[in-house]
Amino acid sequence: MTRGPGGMDLNQLMKQAQQMQAEMAKAQEQLAGEVVDASAGGGMVKVKMSGDLRLLELTIDPEAVDPDDAEVLADMVTAAVNEALRAAQQLAGERMGGIAGLGGPGGGPGIPGLPGA
């Protein structure tokens, strides 16, 4: 048994780190298959985003298209995409935070793309 500073078993620590890394990789793979939905403008703009933050689908109701006011449509798209990003990040935080022992939503310091990182 290899002991490090403070009497820690380095072999055990390495095994735990490898196990956590494997669990994180599996969770990331599962997130890619999960989907969150968001909408804006009373459902006139709808977004589907994967748990790994890929925009999967953007649907715009034809009534939302006003050539004289494209700015409103752009605002609705921005709002829907931002809401989907927030929901996907929350989902990732819930899945990944527990593995890393970082808690639930918002507990992901040091994990890129997660709240608190």
Secondary structure, 3 states (H helix, E strand, C coil): CCECHHHCEHHHHHHHHHHHHHHHHHHHHHHHHCEEEEEECCCCEEEEEECCCCEEEEEECHHHCCCCCHHHHHHHHHHHHHHHHHHHHHHHHHHHHHHCCCCCCCCCCCCCCCCCC
